Amino acid sequence: MDREELEQVWLTLTRETMPSLAAERRWPVRFDHCFQRILLDNACGQVWYDAITGRPAYKHADASLLEGAVLLGEQVVAGEADLASLNQQSLRFRGRA
């Protein structure tokens, strides 16, 4: 998939798909920017803004990193990855857990 398609998948996943599932799945977050933080932090293995220069992050992330974040989000949606655990890891990266 080309860069434009990858970014569209990212935006749909984090702005529509994941927020629409949040209440039903009792996820600890509900807003698009929270899903983006969690997925990008975990894909980077650190706080995303220490690895990605520029905002918005998805526009400035290299393609392989963004693909990893999308894959992680797709795993969460499919029930193959635990969003609560990923959120806790993101918060640990940020010194908040």
C-alpha positions as a Markdown table, in Angstrom:
| # | Residue | x | y | z |
|---|---|---|---|---|
| 1 | Met | 0.0 | 0.0 | 0.0 |
| 2 | Asp | 1.3 | 3.5 | -0.8 |
| 3 | Arg | 1.8 | 6.2 | 1.8 |
| 4 | Glu | -1.5 | 7.9 | 1.2 |
| 5 | Glu | -3.4 | 4.7 | 1.7 |
| 6 | Leu | -1.4 | 3.9 | 4.8 |
| 7 | Glu | -2.2 | 7.3 | 6.3 |
| 8 | Gln | -5.9 | 6.8 | 5.4 |
| 9 | Val | -6.0 | 3.4 | 7.1 |
| 10 | Trp | -4.3 | 5.0 | 10.2 |
| 11 | Leu | -6.9 | 7.8 | 10.4 |
| 12 | Thr | -9.8 | 5.5 | 9.9 |
| 13 | Leu | -8.5 | 3.0 | 12.5 |
| 14 | Thr | -7.7 | 5.6 | 15.2 |
| 15 | Arg | -10.5 | 8.2 | 14.5 |
| 16 | Glu | -13.4 | 5.8 | 13.7 |
| 17 | Thr | -12.9 | 2.1 | 14.3 |
| 18 | Met | -11.2 | 2.1 | 17.7 |
| 19 | Pro | -13.3 | 4.9 | 19.2 |
| 20 | Ser | -16.5 | 3.2 | 18.1 |
| 21 | Leu | -15.4 | 0.0 | 19.9 |
| 22 | Ala | -14.2 | 1.7 | 23.1 |
| 23 | Ala | -17.3 | 1.6 | 25.2 |
| 24 | Glu | -18.4 | -1.9 | 24.2 |
| 25 | Arg | -14.9 | -3.3 | 25.0 |
| 26 | Arg | -14.5 | -1.2 | 28.1 |
| 27 | Trp | -11.2 | 0.2 | 26.9 |
| 28 | Pro | -9.4 | 2.7 | 29.2 |
| 29 | Val | -9.4 | 5.4 | 26.5 |
| 30 | Arg | -12.0 | 6.7 | 24.1 |
| 31 | Phe | -10.4 | 9.5 | 22.0 |
| 32 | Asp | -8.5 | 9.3 | 18.8 |
| 33 | His | -5.4 | 11.0 | 20.1 |
| 34 | Cys | -5.2 | 8.5 | 23.0 |
| 35 | Phe | -5.3 | 5.5 | 20.6 |
| 36 | Gln | -2.7 | 7.3 | 18.5 |
| 37 | Arg | -0.4 | 7.8 | 21.5 |
| 38 | Ile | -0.7 | 4.2 | 22.6 |
| 39 | Leu | -0.1 | 2.7 | 19.2 |
| 40 | Leu | 2.8 | 5.1 | 18.2 |
| 41 | Asp | 4.5 | 4.8 | 21.6 |
| 42 | Asn | 4.4 | 1.0 | 21.4 |
| 43 | Ala | 5.5 | 0.9 | 17.8 |
| 44 | Cys | 8.4 | 3.2 | 18.6 |
| 45 | Gly | 9.3 | 1.4 | 21.8 |
| 46 | Gln | 9.5 | 4.8 | 23.5 |
| 47 | Val | 7.6 | 8.0 | 23.7 |
| 48 | Trp | 6.8 | 8.7 | 20.1 |
| 49 | Tyr | 7.9 | 12.3 | 20.1 |
| 50 | Asp | 11.4 | 11.2 | 21.0 |
| 51 | Ala | 11.5 | 9.1 | 17.8 |
| 52 | Ile | 9.4 | 11.1 | 15.3 |
| 53 | Thr | 10.2 | 14.7 | 14.6 |
| 54 | Gly | 7.4 | 16.8 | 13.3 |
| 55 | Arg | 3.7 | 17.0 | 13.8 |
| 56 | Pro | 1.3 | 15.4 | 13.1 |
| 57 | Ala | 3.3 | 12.3 | 14.0 |
| 58 | Tyr | 1.6 | 10.0 | 11.4 |
| 59 | Lys | 2.7 | 12.3 | 8.6 |
| 60 | His | 6.3 | 12.4 | 9.8 |
| 61 | Ala | 6.8 | 8.7 | 10.9 |
| 62 | Asp | 8.7 | 6.6 | 8.5 |
| 63 | Ala | 6.5 | 4.1 | 6.6 |
| 64 | Ser | 7.7 | 1.0 | 8.5 |
| 65 | Leu | 7.0 | 2.6 | 11.9 |
| 66 | Leu | 3.5 | 3.7 | 10.8 |
| 67 | Glu | 2.8 | 0.2 | 9.3 |
| 68 | Gly | 3.8 | -1.3 | 12.7 |
| 69 | Ala | 1.5 | 1.1 | 14.5 |
| 70 | Val | -1.4 | 0.2 | 12.1 |
| 71 | Leu | -0.7 | -3.5 | 12.5 |
| 72 | Leu | -0.8 | -3.2 | 16.3 |
| 73 | Gly | -4.1 | -1.3 | 16.1 |
| 74 | Glu | -5.5 | -4.0 | 13.9 |
| 75 | Gln | -4.4 | -6.6 | 16.4 |
| 76 | Val | -6.2 | -4.7 | 19.2 |
| 77 | Val | -9.4 | -4.5 | 17.1 |
| 78 | Ala | -9.1 | -8.3 | 16.3 |
| 79 | Gly | -8.7 | -9.1 | 20.0 |
| 80 | Glu | -5.1 | -10.3 | 19.5 |
| 81 | Ala | -3.5 | -7.5 | 21.5 |
| 82 | Asp | -4.6 | -6.0 | 24.8 |
| 83 | Leu | -5.2 | -2.3 | 24.6 |
| 84 | Ala | -5.1 | -1.8 | 28.4 |
| 85 | Ser | -1.6 | -3.4 | 28.6 |
| 86 | Leu | -0.4 | -1.3 | 25.7 |
| 87 | Asn | -1.8 | 1.8 | 27.4 |
| 88 | Gln | 0.1 | 0.9 | 30.6 |
| 89 | Gln | 3.3 | 0.5 | 28.6 |
| 90 | Ser | 2.8 | 3.8 | 27.0 |
| 91 | Leu | 2.2 | 5.4 | 30.4 |
| 92 | Arg | 5.4 | 3.8 | 31.7 |
| 93 | Phe | 7.3 | 5.2 | 28.7 |
| 94 | Arg | 6.0 | 8.6 | 29.9 |
| 95 | Gly | 6.8 | 8.1 | 33.6 |
| 96 | Arg | 3.1 | 8.1 | 34.5 |
| 97 | Ala | 2.6 | 4.5 | 35.6 |
